[in-house]
Amino acid sequence: MHVHPIPPSMAIRTRFSAFLLLLLPLEFIAVMGVTPPLPLPECRPILAVDRDLVQFALNLEFLEAEFFLHGALGMGLDVLAPSLAQGGPPPVGGRKANLDPIIRRIIEEFAYQEIGHLRAITESVGGVPRPRLNISAEAFAAFFNRAMNTTLSPPFNPYANSLNYLLASYVIPYVGLVGYVGTIPNLVGRTN
């Protein structure tokens, strides 16, 4: 079997594609209103070590945990695991969703799994304060309007019923998955 080396132009396209995949979570975070507007970028590289890359993932873990906790239980980390929030502001707009009993129990399990992810990362590389998260129905409505390239009527509300909540629940972990796929190849240490 003959193995062909990857041509430099293909390697550049692969790196560019990976870069674009890393931008997808940032677009989601901006649309969801998770962070305030960023200052204009400076044209210089930012060197990130493994710890920085893994801690960045905590932002998405916080988003997942708070969305699932509020949706299933009507409360978040501030009640169930306040030390994990490390003094960060409480999320905006989270509330208990109108879920059928089976879906509510599944979402509750997802929430506990996310608490475990937060604990594992915090114990491994240290934590960061929870960012300001907007998990309001209005933020999801804006995101779904942009995704559908139209204004939905009535507005999308993830808390209205089980189906809407499951649709919203798919979006958040998918963005996290894409972020991890883009981050993992850049980790240097095996244990991270």
N, C-alpha and C positions, 0 to 999 in steps of 0.2 A: 504494500500500500504506500502510495506517495503522498506526503503531506505538503501542501502548498503554504508558504508563508503568507500572512495577511499583508496586503499592499498598504503602504502608508496612508493613501487616501481613504481606504476603508477604515483604518484604525481611527483616523480623525473623525469620520462620520459616526463611528461607534461611540467615541468620546462625546461628540456633540449630542447624539441621541440620549446618552446617559445624563448629560447636563440638562437637556430639556425635560427629562423625567424628574429630575430633582426640582425643577421649577413648578411642576404640577402641584405639589403640596403647598408651595408658597402662594400660588394663585387661589387655592381652596381656602387657605388661612385668610387671605386678604378679602375674599368674597364673604366669608363667614364673619368678618369683623373681629377676628381674634386679636389682632395687633393694631396699634395706631399706625398712621402713615409713616413710612420710613423716610429718613432724610435722603437727599440725593446721594447716590453712590460715589465713592472715591475710586479712581482708577488705579487700584493697587491690589495685588493678591492678598487674600486672607488665608493664613495658614491655620488649619484646624488639625488638632491631634485627635486620636481615637476618642478620648474623653469628650471633647467638644462635639464630635459627630454623634455619639451615643446620647449625650445630654440633649442635643437638639431634638432627638426622637421623643424625649419626654413631653414636648409640646403636644404632639399627636396623641400620646398616651393619656395626657391630662384631658384632652378633648374627648377621647373615647370614654374614659372613666366617668367624667361629669355627665355626658349625654346619656349613657346607659344608666347611671345611678339615678339621675333625675327622672328619666323616663319610666323606670321600673318602680322606684321607691319614693320619688318626690323629694329627695334630699341628695346631697353630694358628699364630697370628701370632707367638707368642714364638719360634718356630723359623724361620718363613718371612719375616717382616717385623717384627721386634721394635720398630723405631723407631715404627711406626704405633700400637702399644699405649700409648706414652708413659708407661710405668711403671704402667699400670693392672693390677689383679689378673688372674691367669689365670682362664679360665672353669672352672666346676665341672661335672664329669660328662661332658664331651665324650669321644667315643671313635670309633674307626673302625667304620663300619657294615658290615653283611653285605650288600654290594651286588654285583650281577652286574657283569661287566667294562664293559659299555656304560654302564650307569647311573653307575658309579663315575667313569668318564671325564667324563661330562656334569656330574656334581656337582663334580668337580675344576675344570672350566672355570668353573662358577658361582663357585667359591671365588676363582679368579684375577680374575674380573670384580669381585667385592666388594673385593678388595685394591685394584684400580684405582679403585673408587668412593672408598674411604678415602683413597687418595693424592690424588685430584682435589679432594676437599673440603678436606683438610688443606692442600694447596698453595694453594687459593683463599682460604679464610677462617681458616686455622689449625686445629689439632687440639685434641682434649681427651683426657685419659687414658681408656683403655677402662674402662667400668663393670664392676662385678662381674656376670657373666652365669651363669645356671644353665641349662645345656643338657643336663642329665641326663635319662635315660629317665624318672625319677620326675617331673620337672617337666613333661615332655610328657604323661605319663599323667594328671597332675592337670588339665592344660589340656584334654585331650580328654574327660576325664570331665565337666568343666564344660560343654564345648561340646555333649556328647551328653545332658547332664542325667541321667546314670546312672554307675554304676561299672562300667567295662568289665572283663571277665574272659576271658582274661588281660589285665593292664594293657597299654595301648598302649605300644609300645616302638619309637621311630623307627629305632633301630639294628639291629632284628631282621632286616629284609629290605628289598629294594628298594621294594616297594609301600608299606610303612609309612614309609620314608624320604621317598618322593615325596609322600605325604600331608602329612608334617610340613614338607617343603620348600615346599609350596604356602602353608601358613599364614603363615610368616614374611615372605616378600616381599609377600604381600597386605596384611598389616598395614603394612608400609613404604609401599606404594603409597597406601593410604588416608591415611597421615600426610603424604606429599608432596602429595597432592591438597588436603588441608586447609591446608598451609603455603604452597604456591606463590602463591595469591592475595594473601597478606599480605606478600610480598617487595616491597621498594620499588625496589631497584637491578636493572637489566636483566641485569647480568653474573651475579648470583647465581642 
